[in-house]
């Protein structure tokens, strides 16, 4: 499945493909998580919330453990199959 994904800081559109998580995505997902909290959504949280949620960059091992705990993880990848975003859902 493909879709157009809006850029956060300027008006552009990037085509992405949505697919299920693969263990090779772990390092990129850790980076996406940290940058999402520390850069993209920084103005949506207090400084204390940001420090509590993402006090330091996450590891690939952390991301893989999160993605492998039974939740559904969908990854948006760019034209070279590199993750640029993701969403997860815990099982019911």
PyMOL Python script that loads the backbone (N, CA, C, O; Angstrom):
from pymol import cmd

cmd.read_pdbstr("""\
ATOM      1  N   UNK A   1       0.843  -1.161   0.000  1.00  0.00           N
ATOM      2  CA  UNK A   1       0.000   0.000   0.000  1.00  0.00           C
ATOM      3  C   UNK A   1       0.891   1.227   0.000  1.00  0.00           C
ATOM      4  O   UNK A   1       1.884   1.261   0.726  1.00  0.00           O
ATOM      5  N   UNK A   2       0.570   2.214  -0.776  1.00  0.00           N
ATOM      6  CA  UNK A   2       1.310   3.466  -0.824  1.00  0.00           C
ATOM      7  C   UNK A   2       0.395   4.616  -0.457  1.00  0.00           C
ATOM      8  O   UNK A   2      -0.820   4.538  -0.640  1.00  0.00           O
ATOM      9  N   UNK A   3       0.978   5.674   0.058  1.00  0.00           N
ATOM     10  CA  UNK A   3       0.200   6.869   0.356  1.00  0.00           C
ATOM     11  C   UNK A   3       1.128   8.061   0.292  1.00  0.00           C
ATOM     12  O   UNK A   3       2.344   7.901   0.197  1.00  0.00           O
ATOM     13  N   UNK A   4       0.566   9.249   0.344  1.00  0.00           N
ATOM     14  CA  UNK A   4       1.370  10.463   0.410  1.00  0.00           C
ATOM     15  C   UNK A   4       1.442  10.893   1.858  1.00  0.00           C
ATOM     16  O   UNK A   4       0.423  10.930   2.548  1.00  0.00           O
ATOM     17  N   UNK A   5       2.624  11.214   2.320  1.00  0.00           N
ATOM     18  CA  UNK A   5       2.883  11.526   3.715  1.00  0.00           C
ATOM     19  C   UNK A   5       3.322  12.976   3.812  1.00  0.00           C
ATOM     20  O   UNK A   5       4.326  13.341   3.200  1.00  0.00           O
ATOM     21  N   UNK A   6       2.610  13.824   4.559  1.00  0.00           N
ATOM     22  CA  UNK A   6       2.981  15.239   4.623  1.00  0.00           C
ATOM     23  C   UNK A   6       4.250  15.462   5.437  1.00  0.00           C
ATOM     24  O   UNK A   6       4.470  14.796   6.449  1.00  0.00           O
ATOM     25  N   UNK A   7       5.082  16.399   4.996  1.00  0.00           N
ATOM     26  CA  UNK A   7       6.269  16.781   5.766  1.00  0.00           C
ATOM     27  C   UNK A   7       5.823  17.639   6.940  1.00  0.00           C
ATOM     28  O   UNK A   7       4.804  18.324   6.850  1.00  0.00           O
ATOM     29  N   UNK A   8       6.558  17.613   8.024  1.00  0.00           N
ATOM     30  CA  UNK A   8       6.161  18.338   9.216  1.00  0.00           C
ATOM     31  C   UNK A   8       6.577  19.806   9.211  1.00  0.00           C
ATOM     32  O   UNK A   8       5.858  20.642   9.756  1.00  0.00           O
ATOM     33  N   UNK A   9       7.707  20.138   8.615  1.00  0.00           N
ATOM     34  CA  UNK A   9       8.241  21.481   8.773  1.00  0.00           C
ATOM     35  C   UNK A   9       8.093  22.370   7.558  1.00  0.00           C
ATOM     36  O   UNK A   9       8.365  23.567   7.642  1.00  0.00           O
ATOM     37  N   UNK A  10       7.683  21.841   6.467  1.00  0.00           N
ATOM     38  CA  UNK A  10       7.475  22.647   5.277  1.00  0.00           C
ATOM     39  C   UNK A  10       6.471  21.928   4.384  1.00  0.00           C
ATOM     40  O   UNK A  10       6.179  20.747   4.573  1.00  0.00           O
ATOM     41  N   UNK A  11       5.961  22.651   3.431  1.00  0.00           N
ATOM     42  CA  UNK A  11       4.927  22.026   2.620  1.00  0.00           C
ATOM     43  C   UNK A  11       5.550  21.243   1.474  1.00  0.00           C
ATOM     44  O   UNK A  11       6.037  21.806   0.494  1.00  0.00           O
ATOM     45  N   UNK A  12       5.517  19.964   1.628  1.00  0.00           N
ATOM     46  CA  UNK A  12       5.948  19.044   0.588  1.00  0.00           C
ATOM     47  C   UNK A  12       5.213  17.737   0.834  1.00  0.00           C
ATOM     48  O   UNK A  12       4.607  17.540   1.887  1.00  0.00           O
ATOM     49  N   UNK A  13       5.271  16.874  -0.119  1.00  0.00           N
ATOM     50  CA  UNK A  13       4.647  15.578   0.056  1.00  0.00           C
ATOM     51  C   UNK A  13       5.668  14.538  -0.362  1.00  0.00           C
ATOM     52  O   UNK A  13       6.380  14.699  -1.352  1.00  0.00           O
ATOM     53  N   UNK A  14       5.721  13.471   0.414  1.00  0.00           N
ATOM     54  CA  UNK A  14       6.661  12.396   0.167  1.00  0.00           C
ATOM     55  C   UNK A  14       5.867  11.112   0.008  1.00  0.00           C
ATOM     56  O   UNK A  14       4.996  10.816   0.825  1.00  0.00           O
ATOM     57  N   UNK A  15       6.152  10.364  -1.014  1.00  0.00           N
ATOM     58  CA  UNK A  15       5.458   9.095  -1.180  1.00  0.00           C
ATOM     59  C   UNK A  15       6.116   8.054  -0.282  1.00  0.00           C
ATOM     60  O   UNK A  15       7.337   7.900  -0.278  1.00  0.00           O
ATOM     61  N   UNK A  16       5.292   7.349   0.471  1.00  0.00           N
ATOM     62  CA  UNK A  16       5.781   6.288   1.345  1.00  0.00           C
ATOM     63  C   UNK A  16       4.991   5.014   1.076  1.00  0.00           C
ATOM     64  O   UNK A  16       3.893   5.035   0.520  1.00  0.00           O
ATOM     65  N   UNK A  17       5.579   3.933   1.484  1.00  0.00           N
ATOM     66  CA  UNK A  17       4.905   2.638   1.453  1.00  0.00           C
ATOM     67  C   UNK A  17       4.700   2.209   2.892  1.00  0.00           C
ATOM     68  O   UNK A  17       5.603   2.338   3.719  1.00  0.00           O
ATOM     69  N   UNK A  18       3.515   1.700   3.194  1.00  0.00           N
ATOM     70  CA  UNK A  18       3.215   1.208   4.535  1.00  0.00           C
ATOM     71  C   UNK A  18       3.374  -0.298   4.523  1.00  0.00           C
ATOM     72  O   UNK A  18       2.811  -0.991   3.675  1.00  0.00           O
ATOM     73  N   UNK A  19       4.148  -0.794   5.475  1.00  0.00           N
ATOM     74  CA  UNK A  19       4.347  -2.238   5.577  1.00  0.00           C
ATOM     75  C   UNK A  19       4.497  -2.628   7.034  1.00  0.00           C
ATOM     76  O   UNK A  19       4.616  -1.772   7.910  1.00  0.00           O
ATOM     77  N   UNK A  20       4.489  -3.918   7.284  1.00  0.00           N
ATOM     78  CA  UNK A  20       4.649  -4.447   8.639  1.00  0.00           C
ATOM     79  C   UNK A  20       6.122  -4.348   9.046  1.00  0.00           C
ATOM     80  O   UNK A  20       7.020  -4.467   8.213  1.00  0.00           O
ATOM     81  N   UNK A  21       6.347  -4.131  10.331  1.00  0.00           N
ATOM     82  CA  UNK A  21       7.700  -4.054  10.908  1.00  0.00           C
ATOM     83  C   UNK A  21       8.536  -5.261  10.538  1.00  0.00           C
ATOM     84  O   UNK A  21       8.045  -6.389  10.491  1.00  0.00           O
ATOM     85  N   UNK A  22       9.796  -5.006  10.278  1.00  0.00           N
ATOM     86  CA  UNK A  22      10.808  -6.039  10.055  1.00  0.00           C
ATOM     87  C   UNK A  22      11.932  -5.763  11.056  1.00  0.00           C
ATOM     88  O   UNK A  22      12.251  -4.599  11.294  1.00  0.00           O
ATOM     89  N   UNK A  23      12.537  -6.786  11.643  1.00  0.00           N
ATOM     90  CA  UNK A  23      13.597  -6.544  12.628  1.00  0.00           C
ATOM     91  C   UNK A  23      14.719  -5.623  12.125  1.00  0.00           C
ATOM     92  O   UNK A  23      15.381  -4.971  12.931  1.00  0.00           O
ATOM     93  N   UNK A  24      14.935  -5.563  10.835  1.00  0.00           N
ATOM     94  CA  UNK A  24      15.960  -4.662  10.290  1.00  0.00           C
ATOM     95  C   UNK A  24      15.592  -3.193  10.473  1.00  0.00           C
ATOM     96  O   UNK A  24      16.441  -2.320  10.293  1.00  0.00           O
ATOM     97  N   UNK A  25      14.328  -2.905  10.832  1.00  0.00           N
ATOM     98  CA  UNK A  25      13.860  -1.535  11.031  1.00  0.00           C
ATOM     99  C   UNK A  25      14.200  -0.979  12.412  1.00  0.00           C
ATOM    100  O   UNK A  25      14.035   0.219  12.646  1.00  0.00           O
ATOM    101  N   UNK A  26      14.662  -1.808  13.315  1.00  0.00           N
ATOM    102  CA  UNK A  26      14.764  -1.433  14.732  1.00  0.00           C
ATOM    103  C   UNK A  26      15.555  -0.156  14.981  1.00  0.00           C
ATOM    104  O   UNK A  26      15.077   0.722  15.700  1.00  0.00           O
ATOM    105  N   UNK A  27      16.736  -0.025  14.415  1.00  0.00           N
ATOM    106  CA  UNK A  27      17.548   1.174  14.666  1.00  0.00           C
ATOM    107  C   UNK A  27      16.853   2.430  14.150  1.00  0.00           C
ATOM    108  O   UNK A  27      16.860   3.465  14.817  1.00  0.00           O
ATOM    109  N   UNK A  28      16.256   2.342  12.971  1.00  0.00           N
ATOM    110  CA  UNK A  28      15.554   3.502  12.425  1.00  0.00           C
ATOM    111  C   UNK A  28      14.328   3.854  13.260  1.00  0.00           C
ATOM    112  O   UNK A  28      14.041   5.037  13.448  1.00  0.00           O
ATOM    113  N   UNK A  29      13.601   2.865  13.764  1.00  0.00           N
ATOM    114  CA  UNK A  29      12.437   3.150  14.599  1.00  0.00           C
ATOM    115  C   UNK A  29      12.850   3.810  15.902  1.00  0.00           C
ATOM    116  O   UNK A  29      12.160   4.706  16.389  1.00  0.00           O
ATOM    117  N   UNK A  30      13.971   3.377  16.475  1.00  0.00           N
ATOM    118  CA  UNK A  30      14.474   4.025  17.693  1.00  0.00           C
ATOM    119  C   UNK A  30      14.771   5.495  17.418  1.00  0.00           C
ATOM    120  O   UNK A  30      14.462   6.356  18.242  1.00  0.00           O
ATOM    121  N   UNK A  31      15.368   5.784  16.268  1.00  0.00           N
ATOM    122  CA  UNK A  31      15.682   7.156  15.887  1.00  0.00           C
ATOM    123  C   UNK A  31      14.412   7.965  15.623  1.00  0.00           C
ATOM    124  O   UNK A  31      14.304   9.109  16.063  1.00  0.00           O
ATOM    125  N   UNK A  32      13.452   7.380  14.908  1.00  0.00           N
ATOM    126  CA  UNK A  32      12.182   8.055  14.632  1.00  0.00           C
ATOM    127  C   UNK A  32      11.476   8.408  15.940  1.00  0.00           C
ATOM    128  O   UNK A  32      10.959   9.515  16.088  1.00  0.00           O
ATOM    129  N   UNK A  33      11.454   7.471  16.885  1.00  0.00           N
ATOM    130  CA  UNK A  33      10.812   7.729  18.174  1.00  0.00           C
ATOM    131  C   UNK A  33      11.460   8.931  18.873  1.00  0.00           C
ATOM    132  O   UNK A  33      10.772   9.863  19.288  1.00  0.00           O
ATOM    133  N   UNK A  34      12.777   8.895  18.995  1.00  0.00           N
ATOM    134  CA  UNK A  34      13.480   9.952  19.715  1.00  0.00           C
ATOM    135  C   UNK A  34      13.287  11.306  19.045  1.00  0.00           C
ATOM    136  O   UNK A  34      12.998  12.293  19.721  1.00  0.00           O
ATOM    137  N   UNK A  35      13.443  11.366  17.728  1.00  0.00           N
ATOM    138  CA  UNK A  35      13.274  12.630  17.015  1.00  0.00           C
ATOM    139  C   UNK A  35      11.831  13.122  17.074  1.00  0.00           C
ATOM    140  O   UNK A  35      11.588  14.328  17.111  1.00  0.00           O
ATOM    141  N   UNK A  36      10.879  12.201  17.083  1.00  0.00           N
ATOM    142  CA  UNK A  36       9.472  12.606  17.167  1.00  0.00           C
ATOM    143  C   UNK A  36       9.189  13.318  18.477  1.00  0.00           C
ATOM    144  O   UNK A  36       8.481  14.325  18.495  1.00  0.00           O
ATOM    145  N   UNK A  37       9.734  12.808  19.573  1.00  0.00           N
ATOM    146  CA  UNK A  37       9.520  13.425  20.884  1.00  0.00           C
ATOM    147  C   UNK A  37      10.363  14.688  21.031  1.00  0.00           C
ATOM    148  O   UNK A  37       9.865  15.717  21.488  1.00  0.00           O
ATOM    149  N   UNK A  38      11.624  14.618  20.650  1.00  0.00           N
ATOM    150  CA  UNK A  38      12.568  15.702  20.906  1.00  0.00           C
ATOM    151  C   UNK A  38      12.560  16.821  19.878  1.00  0.00           C
ATOM    152  O   UNK A  38      13.061  17.911  20.152  1.00  0.00           O
ATOM    153  N   UNK A  39      11.993  16.569  18.682  1.00  0.00           N
ATOM    154  CA  UNK A  39      11.996  17.605  17.650  1.00  0.00           C
ATOM    155  C   UNK A  39      10.597  17.884  17.113  1.00  0.00           C
ATOM    156  O   UNK A  39      10.108  19.008  17.226  1.00  0.00           O
ATOM    157  N   UNK A  40       9.963  16.901  16.544  1.00  0.00           N
ATOM    158  CA  UNK A  40       8.693  17.106  15.841  1.00  0.00           C
ATOM    159  C   UNK A  40       7.590  17.573  16.781  1.00  0.00           C
ATOM    160  O   UNK A  40       6.894  18.541  16.471  1.00  0.00           O
ATOM    161  N   UNK A  41       7.414  16.917  17.911  1.00  0.00           N
ATOM    162  CA  UNK A  41       6.309  17.234  18.825  1.00  0.00           C
ATOM    163  C   UNK A  41       6.765  17.998  20.065  1.00  0.00           C
ATOM    164  O   UNK A  41       6.038  18.064  21.056  1.00  0.00           O
ATOM    165  N   UNK A  42       7.937  18.560  20.014  1.00  0.00           N
ATOM    166  CA  UNK A  42       8.510  19.224  21.182  1.00  0.00           C
ATOM    167  C   UNK A  42       7.584  20.292  21.758  1.00  0.00           C
ATOM    168  O   UNK A  42       7.506  20.446  22.976  1.00  0.00           O
ATOM    169  N   UNK A  43       6.895  21.016  20.915  1.00  0.00           N
ATOM    170  CA  UNK A  43       6.026  22.094  21.410  1.00  0.00           C
ATOM    171  C   UNK A  43       4.718  21.571  22.000  1.00  0.00           C
ATOM    172  O   UNK A  43       3.952  22.343  22.576  1.00  0.00           O
ATOM    173  N   UNK A  44       4.455  20.278  21.864  1.00  0.00           N
ATOM    174  CA  UNK A  44       3.213  19.707  22.391  1.00  0.00           C
ATOM    175  C   UNK A  44       3.323  19.228  23.832  1.00  0.00           C
ATOM    176  O   UNK A  44       2.318  18.849  24.432  1.00  0.00           O
ATOM    177  N   UNK A  45       4.518  19.239  24.391  1.00  0.00           N
ATOM    178  CA  UNK A  45       4.752  18.699  25.735  1.00  0.00           C
ATOM    179  C   UNK A  45       5.580  19.662  26.567  1.00  0.00           C
ATOM    180  O   UNK A  45       6.300  20.501  26.027  1.00  0.00           O
ATOM    181  N   UNK A  46       5.475  19.539  27.878  1.00  0.00           N
ATOM    182  CA  UNK A  46       6.332  20.326  28.757  1.00  0.00           C
ATOM    183  C   UNK A  46       7.743  19.741  28.720  1.00  0.00           C
ATOM    184  O   UNK A  46       7.944  18.603  28.296  1.00  0.00           O
ATOM    185  N   UNK A  47       8.704  20.526  29.164  1.00  0.00           N
ATOM    186  CA  UNK A  47      10.087  20.040  29.205  1.00  0.00           C
ATOM    187  C   UNK A  47      10.197  18.796  30.089  1.00  0.00           C
ATOM    188  O   UNK A  47      10.942  17.871  29.764  1.00  0.00           O
ATOM    189  N   UNK A  48       9.472  18.768  31.186  1.00  0.00           N
ATOM    190  CA  UNK A  48       9.503  17.603  32.079  1.00  0.00           C
ATOM    191  C   UNK A  48       8.939  16.365  31.386  1.00  0.00           C
ATOM    192  O   UNK A  48       9.475  15.267  31.538  1.00  0.00           O
ATOM    193  N   UNK A  49       7.858  16.540  30.626  1.00  0.00           N
ATOM    194  CA  UNK A  49       7.287  15.401  29.910  1.00  0.00           C
ATOM    195  C   UNK A  49       8.270  14.869  28.867  1.00  0.00           C
ATOM    196  O   UNK A  49       8.434  13.657  28.731  1.00  0.00           O
ATOM    197  N   UNK A  50       8.914  15.757  28.143  1.00  0.00           N
ATOM    198  CA  UNK A  50       9.886  15.345  27.121  1.00  0.00           C
ATOM    199  C   UNK A  50      11.038  14.590  27.765  1.00  0.00           C
ATOM    200  O   UNK A  50      11.440  13.536  27.272  1.00  0.00           O
ATOM    201  N   UNK A  51      11.576  15.117  28.864  1.00  0.00           N
ATOM    202  CA  UNK A  51      12.684  14.434  29.556  1.00  0.00           C
ATOM    203  C   UNK A  51      12.256  13.070  30.066  1.00  0.00           C
ATOM    204  O   UNK A  51      13.040  12.122  30.025  1.00  0.00           O
ATOM    205  N   UNK A  52      11.025  12.956  30.546  1.00  0.00           N
ATOM    206  CA  UNK A  52      10.544  11.673  31.077  1.00  0.00           C
ATOM    207  C   UNK A  52      10.292  10.666  29.957  1.00  0.00           C
ATOM    208  O   UNK A  52      10.580   9.479  30.108  1.00  0.00           O
ATOM    209  N   UNK A  53       9.763  11.134  28.849  1.00  0.00           N
ATOM    210  CA  UNK A  53       9.388  10.245  27.762  1.00  0.00           C
ATOM    211  C   UNK A  53      10.586   9.811  26.935  1.00  0.00           C
ATOM    212  O   UNK A  53      10.658   8.660  26.503  1.00  0.00           O
ATOM    213  N   UNK A  54      11.526  10.719  26.711  1.00  0.00           N
ATOM    214  CA  UNK A  54      12.695  10.406  25.892  1.00  0.00           C
ATOM    215  C   UNK A  54      13.929  11.099  26.465  1.00  0.00           C
ATOM    216  O   UNK A  54      14.431  12.063  25.886  1.00  0.00           O
ATOM    217  N   UNK A  55      14.414  10.606  27.603  1.00  0.00           N
ATOM    218  CA  UNK A  55      15.558  11.258  28.236  1.00  0.00           C
ATOM    219  C   UNK A  55      16.853  11.133  27.428  1.00  0.00           C
ATOM    220  O   UNK A  55      17.755  11.962  27.555  1.00  0.00           O
ATOM    221  N   UNK A  56      16.934  10.113  26.615  1.00  0.00           N
ATOM    222  CA  UNK A  56      18.126   9.897  25.775  1.00  0.00           C
ATOM    223  C   UNK A  56      17.700   9.061  24.567  1.00  0.00           C
ATOM    224  O   UNK A  56      16.627   8.458  24.575  1.00  0.00           O
ATOM    225  N   UNK A  57      18.538   9.025  23.529  1.00  0.00           N
ATOM    226  CA  UNK A  57      18.176   8.221  22.361  1.00  0.00           C
ATOM    227  C   UNK A  57      17.937   6.754  22.750  1.00  0.00           C
ATOM    228  O   UNK A  57      18.618   6.206  23.617  1.00  0.00           O
ATOM    229  N   UNK A  58      16.966   6.146  22.094  1.00  0.00           N
ATOM    230  CA  UNK A  58      16.658   4.737  22.339  1.00  0.00           C
ATOM    231  C   UNK A  58      17.572   3.868  21.482  1.00  0.00           C
ATOM    232  O   UNK A  58      18.138   4.324  20.488  1.00  0.00           O
ATOM    233  N   UNK A  59      17.702   2.619  21.884  1.00  0.00           N
ATOM    234  CA  UNK A  59      18.552   1.677  21.140  1.00  0.00           C
ATOM    235  C   UNK A  59      17.714   0.837  20.185  1.00  0.00           C
ATOM    236  O   UNK A  59      16.491   0.756  20.299  1.00  0.00           O
ATOM    237  N   UNK A  60      18.406   0.222  19.249  1.00  0.00           N
ATOM    238  CA  UNK A  60      17.736  -0.712  18.338  1.00  0.00           C
ATOM    239  C   UNK A  60      17.143  -1.867  19.134  1.00  0.00           C
ATOM    240  O   UNK A  60      16.073  -2.370  18.790  1.00  0.00           O
ATOM    241  N   UNK A  61      17.816  -2.286  20.176  1.00  0.00           N
ATOM    242  CA  UNK A  61      17.309  -3.383  21.013  1.00  0.00           C
ATOM    243  C   UNK A  61      15.995  -2.993  21.688  1.00  0.00           C
ATOM    244  O   UNK A  61      15.074  -3.805  21.778  1.00  0.00           O
ATOM    245  N   UNK A  62      15.912  -1.760  22.157  1.00  0.00           N
ATOM    246  CA  UNK A  62      14.662  -1.274  22.751  1.00  0.00           C
ATOM    247  C   UNK A  62      13.536  -1.313  21.726  1.00  0.00           C
ATOM    248  O   UNK A  62      12.453  -1.827  22.003  1.00  0.00           O
ATOM    249  N   UNK A  63      13.798  -0.765  20.538  1.00  0.00           N
ATOM    250  CA  UNK A  63      12.770  -0.714  19.501  1.00  0.00           C
ATOM    251  C   UNK A  63      12.325  -2.111  19.090  1.00  0.00           C
ATOM    252  O   UNK A  63      11.134  -2.348  18.889  1.00  0.00           O
ATOM    253  N   UNK A  64      13.264  -3.030  18.965  1.00  0.00           N
ATOM    254  CA  UNK A  64      12.903  -4.395  18.573  1.00  0.00           C
ATOM    255  C   UNK A  64      12.072  -5.072  19.668  1.00  0.00           C
ATOM    256  O   UNK A  64      11.101  -5.767  19.370  1.00  0.00           O
ATOM    257  N   UNK A  65      12.447  -4.873  20.916  1.00  0.00           N
ATOM    258  CA  UNK A  65      11.671  -5.459  22.021  1.00  0.00           C
ATOM    259  C   UNK A  65      10.242  -4.913  22.023  1.00  0.00           C
ATOM    260  O   UNK A  65       9.286  -5.667  22.202  1.00  0.00           O
ATOM    261  N   UNK A  66      10.103  -3.613  21.826  1.00  0.00           N
ATOM    262  CA  UNK A  66       8.766  -3.008  21.763  1.00  0.00           C
ATOM    263  C   UNK A  66       7.961  -3.579  20.600  1.00  0.00           C
ATOM    264  O   UNK A  66       6.785  -3.908  20.753  1.00  0.00           O
ATOM    265  N   UNK A  67       8.594  -3.693  19.448  1.00  0.00           N
ATOM    266  CA  UNK A  67       7.900  -4.143  18.236  1.00  0.00           C
ATOM    267  C   UNK A  67       7.620  -5.636  18.234  1.00  0.00           C
ATOM    268  O   UNK A  67       6.829  -6.120  17.425  1.00  0.00           O
ATOM    269  N   UNK A  68       8.256  -6.360  19.125  1.00  0.00           N
ATOM    270  CA  UNK A  68       8.126  -7.825  19.150  1.00  0.00           C
ATOM    271  C   UNK A  68       7.304  -8.327  20.332  1.00  0.00           C
ATOM    272  O   UNK A  68       7.293  -9.527  20.610  1.00  0.00           O
ATOM    273  N   UNK A  69       6.618  -7.432  21.028  1.00  0.00           N
ATOM    274  CA  UNK A  69       5.891  -7.843  22.230  1.00  0.00           C
ATOM    275  C   UNK A  69       4.427  -8.197  21.975  1.00  0.00           C
ATOM    276  O   UNK A  69       3.636  -8.290  22.913  1.00  0.00           O
ATOM    277  N   UNK A  70       4.071  -8.393  20.712  1.00  0.00           N
ATOM    278  CA  UNK A  70       2.703  -8.774  20.389  1.00  0.00           C
ATOM    279  C   UNK A  70       1.885  -7.675  19.747  1.00  0.00           C
ATOM    280  O   UNK A  70       0.796  -7.929  19.232  1.00  0.00           O
ATOM    281  N   UNK A  71       2.397  -6.456  19.770  1.00  0.00           N
ATOM    282  CA  UNK A  71       1.656  -5.361  19.145  1.00  0.00           C
ATOM    283  C   UNK A  71       1.829  -5.400  17.623  1.00  0.00           C
ATOM    284  O   UNK A  71       2.787  -5.980  17.110  1.00  0.00           O
ATOM    285  N   UNK A  72       0.903  -4.785  16.923  1.00  0.00           N
ATOM    286  CA  UNK A  72       1.014  -4.615  15.478  1.00  0.00           C
ATOM    287  C   UNK A  72       1.799  -3.343  15.228  1.00  0.00           C
ATOM    288  O   UNK A  72       1.432  -2.284  15.737  1.00  0.00           O
ATOM    289  N   UNK A  73       2.870  -3.424  14.455  1.00  0.00           N
ATOM    290  CA  UNK A  73       3.674  -2.251  14.128  1.00  0.00           C
ATOM    291  C   UNK A  73       3.677  -2.093  12.610  1.00  0.00           C
ATOM    292  O   UNK A  73       4.133  -2.969  11.875  1.00  0.00           O
ATOM    293  N   UNK A  74       3.157  -0.958  12.165  1.00  0.00           N
ATOM    294  CA  UNK A  74       3.170  -0.618  10.744  1.00  0.00           C
ATOM    295  C   UNK A  74       4.190   0.484  10.538  1.00  0.00           C
ATOM    296  O   UNK A  74       4.247   1.446  11.304  1.00  0.00           O
ATOM    297  N   UNK A  75       4.993   0.337   9.499  1.00  0.00           N
ATOM    298  CA  UNK A  75       6.106   1.236   9.243  1.00  0.00           C
ATOM    299  C   UNK A  75       5.886   1.940   7.905  1.00  0.00           C
ATOM    300  O   UNK A  75       5.552   1.297   6.909  1.00  0.00           O
ATOM    301  N   UNK A  76       6.073   3.248   7.885  1.00  0.00           N
ATOM    302  CA  UNK A  76       6.065   4.016   6.639  1.00  0.00           C
ATOM    303  C   UNK A  76       7.510   4.126   6.179  1.00  0.00           C
ATOM    304  O   UNK A  76       8.356   4.660   6.897  1.00  0.00           O
ATOM    305  N   UNK A  77       7.791   3.623   4.987  1.00  0.00           N
ATOM    306  CA  UNK A  77       9.156   3.644   4.468  1.00  0.00           C
ATOM    307  C   UNK A  77       9.230   4.500   3.214  1.00  0.00           C
ATOM    308  O   UNK A  77       8.257   4.628   2.470  1.00  0.00           O
ATOM    309  N   UNK A  78      10.399   5.081   2.994  1.00  0.00           N
ATOM    310  CA  UNK A  78      10.598   5.912   1.806  1.00  0.00           C
ATOM    311  C   UNK A  78      10.967   5.046   0.603  1.00  0.00           C
ATOM    312  O   UNK A  78      10.877   3.819   0.653  1.00  0.00           O
ATOM    313  N   UNK A  79      11.379   5.700  -0.468  1.00  0.00           N
ATOM    314  CA  UNK A  79      11.650   4.987  -1.717  1.00  0.00           C
ATOM    315  C   UNK A  79      12.808   3.997  -1.633  1.00  0.00           C
ATOM    316  O   UNK A  79      12.926   3.119  -2.487  1.00  0.00           O
ATOM    317  N   UNK A  80      13.659   4.121  -0.628  1.00  0.00           N
ATOM    318  CA  UNK A  80      14.755   3.153  -0.457  1.00  0.00           C
ATOM    319  C   UNK A  80      14.491   2.212   0.720  1.00  0.00           C
ATOM    320  O   UNK A  80      15.411   1.597   1.258  1.00  0.00           O
ATOM    321  N   UNK A  81      13.213   2.112   1.110  1.00  0.00           N
ATOM    322  CA  UNK A  81      12.754   1.199   2.158  1.00  0.00           C
ATOM    323  C   UNK A  81      13.302   1.541   3.539  1.00  0.00           C
ATOM    324  O   UNK A  81      13.474   0.656   4.377  1.00  0.00           O
ATOM    325  N   UNK A  82      13.576   2.820   3.779  1.00  0.00           N
ATOM    326  CA  UNK A  82      14.040   3.261   5.097  1.00  0.00           C
ATOM    327  C   UNK A  82      12.863   3.853   5.867  1.00  0.00           C
ATOM    328  O   UNK A  82      12.161   4.718   5.344  1.00  0.00           O
ATOM    329  N   UNK A  83      12.633   3.399   7.107  1.00  0.00           N
ATOM    330  CA  UNK A  83      11.514   3.916   7.899  1.00  0.00           C
ATOM    331  C   UNK A  83      11.609   5.418   8.143  1.00  0.00           C
ATOM    332  O   UNK A  83      12.662   5.944   8.502  1.00  0.00           O
ATOM    333  N   UNK A  84      10.471   6.095   7.937  1.00  0.00           N
ATOM    334  CA  UNK A  84      10.375   7.525   8.206  1.00  0.00           C
ATOM    335  C   UNK A  84       9.308   7.817   9.248  1.00  0.00           C
ATOM    336  O   UNK A  84       9.233   8.929   9.772  1.00  0.00           O
ATOM    337  N   UNK A  85       8.477   6.813   9.552  1.00  0.00           N
ATOM    338  CA  UNK A  85       7.430   6.943  10.562  1.00  0.00           C
ATOM    339  C   UNK A  85       6.920   5.549  10.888  1.00  0.00           C
ATOM    340  O   UNK A  85       7.151   4.594  10.146  1.00  0.00           O
ATOM    341  N   UNK A  86       6.219   5.453  12.019  1.00  0.00           N
ATOM    342  CA  UNK A  86       5.591   4.173  12.354  1.00  0.00           C
ATOM    343  C   UNK A  86       4.449   4.412  13.319  1.00  0.00           C
ATOM    344  O   UNK A  86       4.342   5.466  13.946  1.00  0.00           O
ATOM    345  N   UNK A  87       3.603   3.406  13.420  1.00  0.00           N
ATOM    346  CA  UNK A  87       2.505   3.414  14.375  1.00  0.00           C
ATOM    347  C   UNK A  87       2.378   2.002  14.930  1.00  0.00           C
ATOM    348  O   UNK A  87       2.620   1.021  14.227  1.00  0.00           O
ATOM    349  N   UNK A  88       1.997   1.915  16.188  1.00  0.00           N
ATOM    350  CA  UNK A  88       1.802   0.577  16.757  1.00  0.00           C
ATOM    351  C   UNK A  88       0.451   0.502  17.464  1.00  0.00           C
ATOM    352  O   UNK A  88      -0.123   1.513  17.870  1.00  0.00           O
ATOM    353  N   UNK A  89      -0.020  -0.697  17.592  1.00  0.00           N
ATOM    354  CA  UNK A  89      -1.301  -0.941  18.257  1.00  0.00           C
ATOM    355  C   UNK A  89      -1.183  -2.196  19.084  1.00  0.00           C
ATOM    356  O   UNK A  89      -0.793  -3.250  18.582  1.00  0.00           O
ATOM    357  N   UNK A  90      -1.518  -2.081  20.346  1.00  0.00           N
ATOM    358  CA  UNK A  90      -1.499  -3.236  21.235  1.00  0.00           C
ATOM    359  C   UNK A  90      -2.662  -4.148  20.874  1.00  0.00           C
ATOM    360  O   UNK A  90      -3.711  -3.674  20.437  1.00  0.00           O
ATOM    361  N   UNK A  91      -2.483  -5.454  21.055  1.00  0.00           N
ATOM    362  CA  UNK A  91      -3.598  -6.360  20.758  1.00  0.00           C
ATOM    363  C   UNK A  91      -4.774  -6.113  21.713  1.00  0.00           C
ATOM    364  O   UNK A  91      -4.584  -5.668  22.845  1.00  0.00           O
ATOM    365  N   UNK A  92      -5.999  -6.411  21.234  1.00  0.00           N
ATOM    366  CA  UNK A  92      -7.180  -6.176  22.085  1.00  0.00           C
ATOM    367  C   UNK A  92      -7.177  -7.056  23.320  1.00  0.00           C
ATOM    368  O   UNK A  92      -8.098  -6.981  24.134  1.00  0.00           O
TER     369      UNK A  92
END
""", "prot")
cmd.dss("prot")
cmd.show_as("cartoon", "prot")
cmd.util.cbc("prot")
cmd.orient("prot")
